[in-house]
């Protein structure tokens, strides 16, 4: 029988180790860093990914990329046999990379190693330098090491950081780079539309809209705008190597933080977007007040979404929602401010490790919440009297459009619920 008593509450969470799971058997479990690398690096045009690992690792990587890109992916597999694990697979990898470079004209190749070759101690970072000289194009090496971590985020971070080794130094700095945006159509976001309107050039969008040639010239930007924490290491690396400042403009939802980011942008780029944002700020305030009227005191379970957990929950408490149970992947450095804000407002929800939905299902009645934000079986939630919202449709948004979109979705959900209840009565 599962119980909430095995978990810590928010006030007891000081370190990542303080986040417990409801059970030792985790289901469905988190993605591994290999998934993170493929998810991120497969966006980049003219770069091949060479996955070195067992049947399972290479198959699932290829299968994911193949379906995601309708068969147009550039993911290759080097499958390790028993003898490769005993005697090493470096020769096999060299032959594979040479063959790929001869058959297809790629601008770069990324070798992605998995747990088995890493555990037996093969040095693919040194091998990548040897291969660069051999085939005449950049060869990157990214380790995934799932046995040292518990999510795919580190794979995304490492894949992006490795790209700085391809970049060439440019002294004439103009325009901006968008780092970390991993959805399509970045030109449709509020942030990029405003930059275009002010005549600011977007040099490179890493990883979702770039080629190796774009990445090579990325150091020509005056400023890096980091829209996801997975690109913070890359931005820091570019600052150290090329002196490019960066702004962390994440999926922020509070008006004060969004305006602070816009003000930083305006100061560095010598532009002014205050007038353009006036309508959005007014809409934000109107929706915030409407949400509070609809949602005050409603209890919340927070699950898996594309947003930062504590920042999103902090925003949701501004709308009147009361967090009862929060599922967390890891405790990040950026979480501190928002975690403290939630506590200061008098909330102290249970905190559980994410991706362990199976045991949680037996506790929905005990938690007795009104709304579930994140991915779960919608029919099961309905049976338990829980309204559900997923935030995936808003994941690509940057600026005021993000909280506005979330609030509009919540209002629509609660309005539909009201109508449904009236019809039932």
Secondary structure, 3 states (H helix, E strand, C coil): CCCHHHCEEHHHCCCHHHCECCCCCCCCCCCCHHHHHHHHHCCCECEEEEEEECHHHHHHHHHHHHHHCCCCCCEEEEECCHHHHHHCCHHHHHHHHHHHHHHCCCCEEEEEECHHHHHCCCCHHHHHHHHHHHHCCEEEEEECCHHHCCCCHHHHHHHHHHHHHHCCCCCCCCCEEEEEECCCCHHHCHHHHHHHHCCCCEEEEEECECEHHHHHCHHHCCEEEECCHHHHHHHHHHHHHHCCEEEECCCCCCHHHHHHHHHHHHHHHCCCCHHHHHHHHHHHHHHHHHHHHHHCCCEEEECCCCCCHHHHHHHHHHCCCEEEEEEECCCCHHHHHHHHHHHHCCCCCEEEECCCHHHHHHHHHHHCCCEEECCCCHHHHHHCCCEEECCHHHCCCCCHHHHHHHHHHHHHHHHHHHHHHHHHC
